[in-house]
């Protein structure tokens, strides 16, 4: 039975709000989980050898290309083997953590996860993107328009000419309100955002579990470092 691939990129681990909301999803998931914690075990950034290996006959690989290709192969096989996806990607300095971008660069390969003239092999598979942020970036907020996480990832993960996943986004906002006196007036809005995010995560877990009809039990299989 295909598994849920959970790609986690928060540096804060269990203290991360994105991670906590993801936990609500996982508590409602009824199936196998493969968890890759990119903060604890980062994947390498895409190198010249990694790029050249994509267009080189494996029989002609240099040692560097062979190593880079092995890394890409493992990540791509793990990605393609999943039946559903959970991405924990908080906002850091208006964009995604660099470890998540490194992972994307490793798995987005034409002819394997992307195709010029045909749908991606993962087209239509369900995915949940959870992205917490310290402030507010929606309409009417002073920083509206400065969110370079969600729009970018909804395009990369969800566009038909890219990975083609069926992406639903959950955004817990104003996470700095309990810690920053300047945001104290927004505490109620933060609490409402958190409540809504956890509720939505549980709803999505139930809906995707029902759609995927995974096997009984939810053992989590961490990825070795």
N, C-alpha and C positions, 0 to 999 in steps of 0.2 A: 504494500500500500504506500503510495507517495507520502512523503513527510512534509511537515512545515519547516521551512528554512528561516530561522531567526538570525538576522544580521544586526548585531548590536554595536553601536559606535560611540556610546557615551563614556567619557573618561571618569565619571563619578560612580559607576557601578550601581549598586543597590540604592545609593542616595540620589540617583538621577530621577527626575520626574518622568522623563520619557520612559525610563526603565520600569518605573513603578506602574505606569499606565499599561505598558506592555505586559506586566505581570498579571493585570486584570484580564487581558486577552488570553494569556497562557493558562490561567486558572480555568477558563471556560473551553479550552481546546481539548478535544478528545481524539488524540492521535499522536504519532511519533513526532519528535522535535529534534532537529539538528540546530544547535546553537553555536554560532561563530561570534566570539567577542573580539572585535577588532581593536579595542583599546588594550585589552590584556595581551593579545597576540596579533599585532599588526601584520598585514600582508605587505610585501615590498611595493614601493612605487614602481610604476611602469618604467622600464629601462630601455636603452637602445637595443640590448640583446633581446628583450621581450618583444619589441616591435619587429626586429628583423627575423626572429624565429617564426613569426606568423606567415612569412612569405619565403621561407627557406626549406628545402628538402631536409627532413630530419636526419638523413644519412650524412648531410653536410654541416650539421650543427657544430658550432664551437662549444667548448665546455660551458661557457656563459649562456649561450642560447639554449643548450640542453636543460640547464638548471631553471632558466626563466620559463621555458615551455612546460616543464613539469609542474611548476607553480600554477601557471595559467590553466593547464589541463585539469588539475585537481579542483580548482575553484569553479571552473566552468561545469565540470561533471556534477559537482555538488549543487550548483545553481539549476542546471537542467533537470536534475533528478527530483526536485521538489514539486509538490502539487499545489502548494500555497506558500505565501511569504509574509514575514513580519519584519519590518525595517524600523529600528529604533535609531532615529537620527535627530538629535537636538540641534538647535541653532547655536553656532559659535561665531561671534563677530559677523553676523548677518548671513552666514552661509553654513554649509555642512562641515562636520569634522573632516579633517584631511584624510583620516584613516578610511572613511567611507568612500571618499573620492578615489583613493588608491584601489579599493576593492572594485569599484565600478570600472576603472580603467583596465583592470586585469580581466574582467569577465566580458566586456563588450568587444566582441571579435566578429568581424564580418565573415560569413560563411559558417558560423557556429551558433552564436546567440543572436546575430543580426544578419539580415539578408536584403539584398538590393531589390529583388523583384518578387519576393514572397514574404508572407507573415513570419514573424519570429516564432521559433518553436515553443516559446512560453506564452504566446498570444492567448488572452482570455483567462489566464490563471489568476485566481484572487490574490490580492496583496493588500496589506494594511501598513500604512506609513504613519508612525507616531513621532511627532516633532514638537517638543516643548521649547518655550522661549521665555526669557525673563520679563519681557515687556509685552506690549500689544502692537500688532502690525496690520490690523484689519482696517476697513474703511472708517474714517474719522479719527483714527489714532495719529499722533504726531509723526510716527515712523511708518505710516502706511506707504506701501510701495518699496520698502527696503527689505522685504523677505526674499532672500535669494536661495532659500532651501526648498520650500514646498513647490513653487512654480517650476523650478529646475528639475526636481525629482519627479514630479507628476509628468513632466515631458519625457524625461529619459526613461523612466520606468513604464509609463503608460501609453505613450504615442504609438499608433499602429505601425509607424515606420521605424520604431526603435524596439524596446523590449516587449511592448504590447500587453503588459499586465493590466488587469482590471483593478486599479488602485483606488482605495478609499483612505482618506487622510484624517487623522485625529490630531488636533492641535491644542494641547493644554497651554494656556497663556498666563502672563503676569506672575510667573513663578517667583519673582523677586519681591513681590508685595509683602510677604511675611517677614522679609529680612531687611528691606530698605524703607526707612521712615518716610522718604519722599513719595513712596507708593502706597502708603497706609490707606489712603482714601479709596484705593482700588482693591483692597483685600476681599471685599464681598464678591467683586467680579472674578477675582482669582479663584475663590472657593467654588463659585458656580461653574467656572471653566473646568476645574478639576473634577467636580462631581459629574459633569456632562461627559468629560473625556473617559473616565472610568466606566460609566454606564455604556457609552458608545463602544468601547473596547469589548465589553462583555457581550453586547448585542452582535457585534461582528464575529466574535469567536463562535457564538451559537449558530449564526447563519452560515458561516463558511464551513464549520464542522458538518452541518447538515448537508451542505452541497457536496462536500468532498467524501462524505461517509467513510472516514478513516476507521482503522481497527480500534478495538477496545484498549484503553490504557493510554497513558501519555508519558512514556519514559523519555527523558531528555538526554541526548547523547552529545556531550561537549566535544568540540573539535580539539584534538591535541595541538599543543603549541608547536 
